[in-house]
Amino acid sequence: MVQEWADRRSEHEFLLDLLAEFRINEAQLQSDIAETKKAVDAADRWREGVAGSPGAAGGSTIDSYAASLNPARFDPLSGALRSLIDGGDLGLIRNRELRAALAGWDDRTQEQVITSVTVDMMRSMLMQFLIPEGTAAPAQALEADRLLLQVTYDQQLRLLGLLREIIEVLQKEAAA
């Protein structure tokens, strides 16, 4: 009985720590999504600017290109979660759905990081086609660049959905 009380108290403390950590991650991811959306919009402006003036890159076109280079890369806090998992205390979380979501969170964030790195590498390879000697970029390369940015943006939105689901369950469990 005393051990059960101690386990519930430990679980509650972990839940509060996780909730605080995931709320910080939510704010960071929302900010990153806004930055990536700006990059997507800048890529659209760049593409429209280049299409409107083939053969020449004006100042606003260059500004749009520069802005499109900066999609944000989400780097979540994970101290409380790492402590819970590495300490072998994940079993203290009684809600199976929450345990599964927490156990899979790191994999989902790593998937997003790997995708971001891959997208960055692919965009780097496209650069030779996008700005050869200051001339307008081929439409296909511009479209490919825009699609790569969209992949990052869409993945960030999916991750935010998962993060919010975890926060919702954490809130319910912490309030119980």
N, C-alpha and C positions, 0 to 999 in steps of 0.2 A: 504494500500500500504506500509506504514511504517512497519506494523506488518509482512507482507509477507517478506519484505527485512530482518527484524530482524530474522525471522524464518530460512530463507535461510542461513544467516550468522551463526546462531547457528548450523544448520545442517552441514555446511561446517566444522566448528570447531570440531564437534563430529566426522565427517568422518575422519578428519586428526588424531584425537586422537585414533580412532578405528584402522585406518590403521597402525599407529605406534605400537599399542598394538598387533595387529595380526601379524605383521612382526616379532616382538620379539617372539611371540608364535610359529611362523613358524620355526625360528632358533632353539628354544628350542626343538620343536618336532622333527626336523631333527636330532638333537644331540641325543635325546632319542631313536629314531629309530636306529641310528647307534649303540648305546649301547645295545639295545635289540638284534640287529642282531649279535653283538659279543657274546651275551649270547646264542643265538640259535646256532651259529657256535661252541661255546665251548661245548654245549650239544652234538652236533654231534661228535666232537672230543672225548668227554668223552665216548660216546656210542661206537664209533669205537675202542677206547683204551681198554675198558673193554671187548668188544667182541673179541679183538685180544689176550687178556691175561686173560682168565677166572680164577677166584679164587684169583687174586692178583691185587692190585691197585698200579701202579707205580707212580712216581713223576709227570710225565706229565699228567697222568690220573687224579690225585688229583688236579693239577693246572687247568685242563679243567673243572672239576666239580666245583671248586671254582668260576671260571669265569662265569659259567652258572647260578650262583645264583643271578646275578646282572642285570636283565633286568630293564631298566629305567621306571619310572612312571611319565608320563606327568602331570605337575601341571601348567596350563595356568594362565597368567596374565588376570585379568578381571575387573580391576578398571574402565576403561572408559566405558566398556559395562555395568557393574553394575550401574554406575552413570546414564547412559542413561535410563536403564530399571527402576531402583528404583526411579529415579526422574520423571518418567512418561513422559519422552521425546522421547520415541521410535517413536511416531507419527511424530516427526520432520523429520524422514527419509522418503523421498517421494517414494523411490523405494520399491515396495511391496516385491519383491523377496529378497532384502537385509534385509528388516525388518523381514521377516519370517526366513531367515538364522540366523540372529543375535538372534532372540528370541529362536531358537532351539539349538544354540551353547552350552549353559550351560548344557542342557540335554545330548547332545552328549559327552561332556567332562566328565560329571558325570557318564555316562554309561561306559566310558573307565576306570575311576577310580574304579568303582565297579567291573568291569571285572578283572582289575589288582589285586585288593585285593582278589577276589575269586580265581584267578589263583595262587596267592601266598599261600593262605590257602591250596589249593589242592596239590600244590607242597610240602608244609610242611608235609602233610599227606603221601605223597609218599616217603619221606626220609627214613622211616623205611624199605622200600623195596629196596631202592637204595644203601644204604651203611650199611647193617647189619653186624656189627662186622668186618668191613674192607674187607669183601668179595665182589666179583663182584655182581653187581645188576642184577636182572632178566631182560631179554630183554623187557618184556611187561612194566615193570615200567620205564625203560629208554625211551621207545617209548612214553609212556603216558606223561612223563616229557617233552620230546621234543615237543609233540603236544601242551601242555599247553603254552610253550614259544611261539610257532608259533601263537597261538590265540592272545596273546598280540601284537606280531609283526604285524600281519595282521590288527588288529584293529587300531593300530597306523598309518598304511599306509592309511586306509580309512579316519581316522580323518584328516590326512595331506591333502588328496584330498579335503575334505570339506573346510578346512581352506584356501587352495589355491583358491578355488572357491569364497569364501567370500572376500579374498584379491583382486581378480580380479575385482569384482563388486565394492568394496570400491575404488579402483584406478580409475575406470571409473567415478564413482559418484563424487569423489573429484576433478577430472579434469574438470568436466562439469561446 
